[in-house]
Amino acid sequence: MCFFQPIAIHRRLVKSKSHIEMMKRFKVWTYGEGEKPLVHSGPLKDAYAIEGQFIDEIESYKSPFRACNPEEAHVFFLPISVTNIVDYVYMPITTDADFYRDRLQKIAMDYVKVVANKHPYWNRSNGADHFMLSCHDWAPDISVADHELFENLIRAHCNANTSEGFQPIRDISIPEIYIPNGTLGPLLQGQGPNNRPILAFFGGQAHGDIREILLKNWKDKDSDVQVHEYLPQGPNYTKIMSRTKYCLCPSGFEVASPRVVEAIYKGCVPVIISDSYHLPLSDVLNWGRFSIQIPVEKIPEIKTILQGIPYEKYKKLQKNVIKVQRHFVLNRPAKPFDVLHMVLHSVWLRRLNFALPA
């Protein structure tokens, strides 16, 4: 039996009860059509790892969420791996990205048409009780090819860009988690709030307009707001995070970045710098309780904004970062309230709001 002590981060106690109810009842049917590696497989390491880990977990015979037959399922999972499609079909015959996206879209559409022609479940709901999951940057492009076909599909994506068609009511924002080879369950660490002498930190290259603005304003200019394109000699990236109060998390070419979760792992309050990023697991996590959001236009004012936060408020933010760490940990097998369960809970919530037409 699973027990849960509610914490202030959850929007309402009813959501916590909903999670427990999900663990008792929720069933997912995975279509068996298709062959590896384009379906039923995915990356298990690096930045897109959550895609392969989720497919492997939900298809496991040991998963408590695995439906024994489709008639008992609440939702239907399309085990398409966007990352593997890109890796295995991305042939160096042209540098035209549109060519590759077109091939990706056709493979996904063909798969949906196969299961729709063979089974009644897609057609009875027009895909509204179906979902797919991918962390690849190109994942949202699948539904661009045929809006009518994919207009109801639940899309669980890391690239949750509201300016590019992400719809929070239907779609699910999932965290991008970097998984090194052969390692799971990260070491959650970092100094307490009194042992973090650095006000703010960012280390990374100018990938995208937002990071270019950040580097232009702060690169190697301030000892309190330490922004580096290349780290100087001394402590490594993660050690600096563990000694920093606020970790700057600007969007890159795409809105999502593993940096947000890395900050949480190190007990560093994430500072989200983006104008169109729908933050992960926002169905139940109130990001205002454990992060700071700064609009892109306010980048020159970062130091003023962060220094203006009362210390008592910072301590509450940092304490809540520690509380939510477990929701961003990827376990295998999955455990109650870890990241895979949290993603499934977001699917569960959307299924509760869905009814088949009479």
N, C-alpha and C positions, 0 to 999 in steps of 0.2 A: 504494500500500500504506500502511496506517495503522500507525504505531508509537506505543507508549504506555509511558511510564515510570511504574510503580506508585508511588502515594503512600500515606502512612500513613492517610489519611482512609478509604480503601476497607477494608471489613470483612475481605475476604480476596482474595488474588491471583486466586482462581478466578473471582471476579466480574468482574475486569478482563479475564480471558480470555474470559469469557462475552460481554462487550460487544464484543470484537473478533470473536468468532464470529457474534454477531448481525448485525454490519455485513456479514459475508460472505454470510449465508444467509437472514435473516429477510424474509418477504414478507407484505404486508398487502393484503387485498382490500377496496376501498371499494364499497359498494352504489351503483349508479347511479340508483336510483329517487328520485323527488322532484325538486322544482324550488326554485331559489333564491327568496327569501332564507332560508326556514326550514331548508333543508338545503343542503349543498355551499357554504355561505358562513358567515361569522361576523365578529365585530369584529376589526380589524387594529390597533387602537390602544386606549389607555386601560387600565383595570384588568383587563378580561376579554380582552385581546388574544391571549393564548396559545391561546384557543379557535379564533379565525379563522385565526391563523397556522398552527396545526397542521393544520386542515382543508385549507388552501391548499397546505401543504407535502406532505402525504401523498397528495393527489390530483394533484400535479404529475407530468407525464410524465417529468420528469428525476429523480424520487425513486428511489433505488436500492432502496427498500423496496416499491415499487408492484408488486403481482402482475399479471402479464399475463393471468391467468385465475384464477378462484376455486379451481380444483383444486390449484394450487400454493401457495395461501395457508396460512399458519400461523394467522392470525387474521383476523377480519372486522370492519371498522370501520363503525359507524353514524354517518354524517356529519350528525348532528342538531345544530343550533345553538340551545341553550337561550336564549342572549342574544338572538338574532334573533327567536325565537318570542315572547319577552316583549316585545321592542320593537315588533314588528309586529302582535301580537295583543292587546297590552295596551291595550284601548280604554277611554276614560274614561266608562264607562256605570255603573260602580259602584266604590265604594272598598273592596269586599270582596276581600281578597287571596286568600281561598280560591277565589273565582270564577275568578281568573286562573290559579291553580295547577291547578285542574280542567281548564281549557282546554289548558294546557301538557301535562298528563298524557295527555289524550285524543289530542293530536297525536302524541306520542311512541309511544303504544300503537298508533295507527293505522299509523304507519310500520313498526313491528316486524311487525305482522300482515301488511302488504303484502309485505315481503321474505320472511316465513316461508311465506306461501302461494305465492309465486312460485319460491322457491329451497329446496333441501333442507338448507341448512347450519345455519340456526337450529334447526330441529326435531331434527336428528341429535344435537345436544349440549345442547339446551334453553338455548341462548345462552351456554354456558360458554366458547366460543372466540370470543366477540364482545365488543367494547368500545366505549364512547363516551367523549368527553372534553368537559368544560365547566368554566369557571371561575365561572359565575354562581352567586350565593347559592342560587338555587332549584333548581339541578341535582339535588341528592339527592331532591327531591320527586317526580321522575319515577317512581322505583321504588316509591314509597309506594302508588301507585294500584293496582298489581297485583303483589303479592309473588311469586305463583307464576310470573308471566310473566318477571319481572326478577331472580329469586333467584340466578341464576348469572352474570348479565351483569357483566363487569369495568367498573367505573366509575372513570374517571380524573377526579378532582375537586380543585379548590382547597379547597372547603369540606369538609375531611376531619375531621369532628367525630365522634369515637368515641361520644359520648353520644347521637348522632342516627342511629345505624345504620351508620356507616362501618366496614367490616371490612378491616383491614390485610392479611389473608391473601388476600382476593379483590380488594379495591379498591386504587387507586393515588392517593397524595397528590401533587399537582403544585403547583409554586410559583405564586403570584400575582405577575405581573410587570407593572408599569405601563409601557406603551410610549407615549411622546408621539407626536403626529402626525408620520409620515414619518421616524421615527428608529429605528434598530436598532443593536445592538452598542454598549452603553453605555460611557462613559468610565470605566474601572476606575481608581480613584484613592484618595486618602486618605493622611494622614501615616503615618510609621512609628510603631512602638510608643512611641518616646521623645518624640514630638511631638504627644501627645494629652493636653492639660491637663485636659480635662473627664472626670470619672469616668463619668457616665451622663447620657443625654439622651432625652427624649420630647417631641414636639410634636404635638398633635392634640386633637380635641374628644372629649367624653365620650360616645362611641358605644358603648353597652353597659355592663353592670354592672362588668366588670373595669376598664375605663378610668375609670369613676366612682370606684372605690375608689382607683385610682392617683392621680387628680387630688386627691381628698379628702386623701390622706396627704402628697402631695409638691408640689402645684401652687405654683410661685413661692415655695418655702420654703427652698431649699438651693442653694448655689452649686456643690456637687459633683454632686448629683443634680438636674439641671436639667429640670424637668417644666413644660411650658407648654401651656395651652389655646390661646393665641394668642401667636405669637412676638414678642418685644420688638424694638425697632429694632436694626438691626445685621446680623450675618451671616445668610444665608438658611439654610433647613432643611438642604440637602445640605452646605453648608460646615461647619455645626455638627457634622453626623455625621462628617465627615472629620477633625474635631479631638477626637472623643470615643472613649474606650476601649470603653465598653459602650453599645450602643443598645437601649433598652427597646422591646420588641415585644409589647405586650399585645393579646390578641384584642379585637375590637370586637363588633358585633352577631353576626358570624360569626367562626369561629376564625382564618381566613386573613387576611392583610394583605400588601400590597406592601411594607410597611415592612421585613419580614425580608430580602427580596432587596435592597432599597435599602441596608440596613446592610452586607450582604456586598459590594456594589459599592464602598462607601466604605471598606472595610477595617476596619469597626467590628464588634466581637464582638456578635452578636445575643443579647439576653436574652429568652428566650421566657417569656411570662407567660400561661399557660393550663393548665387542668386536663384538657382533652379534645382537644387538637390533635395529630393524628398528623402529624409533620413530613414535608415533601416529600422524595421520593427516598430514604426511609429504608431501602430495599432494599440500598443500597450505601454510603450516606453515614452515617457515625457522627457524629451531631450533637454528641455529648459531647466531640468533639475540637475543635470550632470554635464552640461556643455554650454559653450558660449557661441552665438552665431553673430558674425560680423559681415555686413554687406560688402561687396567688392569695392564700392565707392568709398568705404570707410577705411581701406587698407592703410592710408597715410596716418590714421589716427589710432592704430593698434595699441601703441604704448599708452596713450592717454586713456583709452577705453579700459584696458586691463588694469592699469594702476588705479583707476577710479572704482574698481570693484572692492567693496569692504572685505577685510580679511575674514570676518566671520562668514560672509557669503561664500568666499572661496573655500573655506574649510567644509561647508555643507556640500558644495559642488564636488570636492575631492572625495568626501566620504561616500557620496552617492555613486561616483565612478567605481569605487571599490565594490559597492553593492551590486552594480549591474554587470560586473566582469563575467560572472558565470553565464550570462545570457549570450555572450559572444565567444564562448569556448566551444570548439568542435570536438566532440567525443565520438568514439566508435567502440562499441555500439552507443547510440545516442542515449542521453540521460535526460530526465525531467528538467525542463526549463533551460537546457543548453540551446545552442544556436539552431540545431536541426529541429528540435521540438518547437522553438519559437517561430521558425518559418512555417512549420506545419500548422501551428496555431493560427497564423495569419490566414492560411488557406481555409482552415476550419471556420473562422469568423466570416469569411466571404460565403462559405457554403451555408451557414446559418441564415444569411440574408438572401438566399436564392431559393426560388420555388419553381418547379416545372410548370409550364402552362397547362391548364385544365384540358 
